[in-house]
């Protein structure tokens, strides 16, 4: 525990300790895990988590074309 922060709000504590929110920490952890899955570092079947697009004439795409 950090002394002097008792009774202050969560947001104030984060600012005082220069920490990101739990939401930001979870998003960062999720991005790291996706990176590891895509590189084959994690023991997770990539097709279980992601739908892969097929390469197009102009190269690889990561987004679906608008209808």
Secondary structure per residue as TSV (DSSP state, phi and psi in degrees):
chain	resnum	aa	ss	phi	psi
A	1	X	-	360.0	150.9
A	2	X	-	-103.0	125.0
A	3	X	T	-74.1	151.8
A	4	X	T	90.8	-1.9
A	5	X	-	-109.6	2.4
A	6	X	T	-62.4	132.1
A	7	X	T	87.4	-4.0
A	8	X	-	-90.6	161.1
A	9	X	-	-73.0	162.2
A	10	X	H	-56.9	-45.9
A	11	X	H	-61.0	-41.4
A	12	X	H	-65.7	-41.7
A	13	X	H	-61.2	-42.2
A	14	X	H	-61.9	-42.7
A	15	X	H	-63.9	-46.7
A	16	X	H	-62.5	-35.6
A	17	X	H	-95.7	3.0
A	18	X	T	54.1	51.7
A	19	X	-	-118.6	148.7
A	20	X	-	-77.6	164.0
A	21	X	-	-70.2	163.8
A	22	X	H	-62.2	-34.8
A	23	X	H	-62.2	-45.5
A	24	X	H	-64.8	-39.3
A	25	X	H	-66.1	-39.8
A	26	X	H	-66.4	-41.8
A	27	X	H	-63.0	-41.6
A	28	X	H	-63.8	-42.7
A	29	X	H	-63.6	-40.5
A	30	X	H	-61.7	-42.8
A	31	X	H	-64.4	-39.4
A	32	X	H	-63.5	-42.5
A	33	X	H	-65.6	-40.6
A	34	X	H	-60.4	-44.1
A	35	X	H	-56.9	-46.8
A	36	X	H	-65.5	-38.5
A	37	X	H	-65.4	-46.3
A	38	X	H	-64.7	-30.2
A	39	X	H	-87.6	-5.8
A	40	X	T	80.6	16.0
A	41	X	-	-78.4	-39.6
A	42	X	S	-83.0	148.1
A	43	X	S	-87.2	63.0
A	44	X	S	-129.5	135.8
A	45	X	-	-70.4	118.8
A	46	X	H	-60.0	-34.3
A	47	X	H	-74.6	-16.2
A	48	X	H	-72.8	-31.7
A	49	X	H	-100.3	-27.8
A	50	X	-	-132.6	150.4
A	51	X	-	-103.0	118.5
A	52	X	-	-91.6	136.3
A	53	X	-	-84.5	150.1
A	54	X	-	-86.7	148.8
A	55	X	-	-59.9	146.2
A	56	X	B	-100.7	177.2
A	57	X	T	-56.8	-39.5
A	58	X	T	-85.5	-0.5
A	59	X	B	131.0	-165.0
A	60	X	-	-79.6	145.0
A	61	X	-	-126.0	151.1
A	62	X	S	-116.1	-3.0
A	63	X	S	-127.4	150.5
A	64	X	-	-79.2	143.9
A	65	X	-	-69.9	144.4
A	66	X	-	-71.3	140.7
A	67	X	-	-81.2	360.0
